[in-house]
Amino acid sequence: MVSDHKEDIKEFKKEASEGANSALKSFAEKTIPTLEHHLKESEKAKGIVK
């Protein structure tokens, strides 16, 4: 789950900076903070589940 979130964030950041479609760029920019929050929560869960 952690690695998936990291990959998603990487792809969303790329779209936000390099995307050709302005609507998709905007969506990516707005979604990155949520994905980063989910990553933090996933990392916490990973630490607990061990």
KOLMAR-542219 format. One record per residue: residue in one letter; x, z, y of N, C-alpha, C in turn. Coordinates in nm, 3 decimals. Atoms other than C-alpha are relative to their C-alpha. Last residue first. Example, Ala and Ser with C-alpha at 12.3 -4.5 7.8 and 13.67 -1.06 7.14 Angstrom:
BEGIN
SITE  res      n.u      n.w      n.v     ca.u     ca.w     ca.v      c.u      c.w      c.v
SITE    s   -0.082   -0.006   -0.119    1.367    0.714   -0.106   -0.077    0.073    0.109
SITE    a    0.089    0.000   -0.119    1.230    0.780   -0.450    0.090    0.000    0.120
***
This chain:
BEGIN
SITE  res      n.u      n.w      n.v     ca.u     ca.w     ca.v      c.u      c.w      c.v
SITE    k   -0.118    0.002    0.089    0.427    1.148   -0.561   -0.028    0.080   -0.120
SITE    v    0.039    0.042    0.135    0.074    1.156   -0.415    0.115    0.008   -0.101
SITE    i    0.079   -0.104    0.066    0.152    1.355   -0.100   -0.020   -0.031   -0.148
SITE    g   -0.079   -0.122    0.009    0.434    1.139    0.035   -0.072    0.110   -0.076
SITE    k   -0.105    0.025    0.098    0.243    0.820   -0.043    0.085    0.125   -0.022
SITE    a    0.062   -0.006    0.133   -0.058    0.956    0.142    0.105   -0.020   -0.109
SITE    k    0.034   -0.140    0.026    0.152    1.022    0.454   -0.056    0.015   -0.142
SITE    e   -0.127   -0.068    0.024    0.303    0.672    0.435   -0.024    0.149   -0.028
SITE    s   -0.044    0.038    0.134   -0.044    0.523    0.400    0.130    0.070   -0.037
SITE    e    0.084   -0.074    0.094   -0.162    0.717    0.706    0.039   -0.031   -0.145
SITE    k   -0.038   -0.141   -0.007    0.130    0.586    0.910   -0.079    0.083   -0.100
SITE    l   -0.131   -0.013    0.063    0.062    0.231    0.789    0.044    0.146    0.000
SITE    h    0.023    0.003    0.144   -0.307    0.263    0.877    0.132    0.016   -0.076
SITE    h    0.059   -0.129    0.034   -0.209    0.362    1.230   -0.024    0.009   -0.151
SITE    e   -0.109   -0.097   -0.008    0.020    0.060    1.254   -0.050    0.140   -0.033
SITE    l   -0.084    0.017    0.119   -0.262   -0.163    1.130    0.114    0.101   -0.001
SITE    t    0.077   -0.050    0.115   -0.495   -0.025    1.395    0.082   -0.010   -0.127
SITE    p    0.001   -0.147   -0.004   -0.233   -0.077    1.668   -0.076    0.063   -0.118
SITE    i   -0.130   -0.060    0.035   -0.177   -0.438    1.550   -0.002    0.153    0.009
SITE    t    0.004   -0.060    0.133   -0.546   -0.537    1.562    0.128    0.073   -0.037
SITE    k    0.092   -0.114    0.000   -0.581   -0.605    1.935    0.003    0.076   -0.132
SITE    e   -0.049   -0.100   -0.095   -0.273   -0.829    1.946   -0.085    0.126   -0.004
SITE    a   -0.120   -0.059    0.059   -0.382   -1.016    1.631    0.054    0.112    0.090
SITE    f    0.043   -0.085    0.112   -0.731   -1.076    1.770    0.120    0.073   -0.060
SITE    s    0.065   -0.117   -0.058   -0.585   -1.206    2.097   -0.044    0.098   -0.109
SITE    k   -0.105   -0.080   -0.063   -0.350   -1.442    1.918   -0.058    0.130    0.054
SITE    l   -0.072   -0.067    0.108   -0.636   -1.562    1.698    0.112    0.088    0.054
SITE    a    0.092   -0.100    0.057   -0.852   -1.638    2.003    0.069    0.078   -0.112
SITE    s    0.006   -0.118   -0.087   -0.560   -1.808    2.180   -0.092    0.109   -0.053
SITE    n    0.141   -0.021   -0.032   -0.490   -2.046    1.891   -0.013    0.130    0.080
SITE    a    0.046    0.109   -0.087   -0.126   -2.161    1.891   -0.145    0.021    0.046
SITE    g    0.119    0.074    0.039    0.024   -1.842    1.753   -0.044   -0.104    0.101
SITE    e   -0.028    0.142    0.019    0.380   -1.743    1.838   -0.123   -0.086   -0.029
SITE    s   -0.102    0.055   -0.090    0.366   -1.392    1.982    0.015   -0.151   -0.009
SITE    a    0.022   -0.042   -0.138    0.042   -1.253    1.843    0.100   -0.063    0.096
SITE    e    0.115    0.075   -0.052    0.076   -1.455    1.522   -0.023    0.033    0.147
SITE    k   -0.042    0.140   -0.013    0.424   -1.316    1.461   -0.112   -0.084    0.059
SITE    k   -0.088    0.007   -0.117    0.306   -0.962    1.534    0.048   -0.143    0.023
SITE    f    0.084   -0.009   -0.120    0.015   -1.010    1.291    0.084   -0.008    0.126
SITE    e    0.072    0.126   -0.016    0.251   -1.133    1.018   -0.087    0.000    0.125
SITE    k   -0.097    0.105   -0.030    0.491   -0.840    1.056   -0.071   -0.133    0.029
SITE    i   -0.041   -0.023   -0.139    0.202   -0.593    1.069    0.098   -0.108    0.044
SITE    d    0.112    0.039   -0.088    0.060   -0.741    0.749    0.038    0.014    0.146
SITE    e    0.005    0.146   -0.001    0.397   -0.716    0.574   -0.111   -0.050    0.092
SITE    k   -0.117    0.047   -0.073    0.435   -0.351    0.671    0.000   -0.153    0.011
SITE    h    0.025   -0.023   -0.143    0.080   -0.278    0.560    0.117   -0.050    0.084
SITE    d    0.102    0.096   -0.044    0.143   -0.439    0.221   -0.028    0.014    0.149
SITE    s   -0.067    0.130   -0.018    0.467   -0.242    0.180   -0.098   -0.107    0.045
SITE    v   -0.089   -0.007   -0.116    0.284    0.085    0.240    0.064   -0.136    0.026
SITE    m    0.082    0.000   -0.118    0.000    0.000    0.000    0.088    0.000    0.126
***
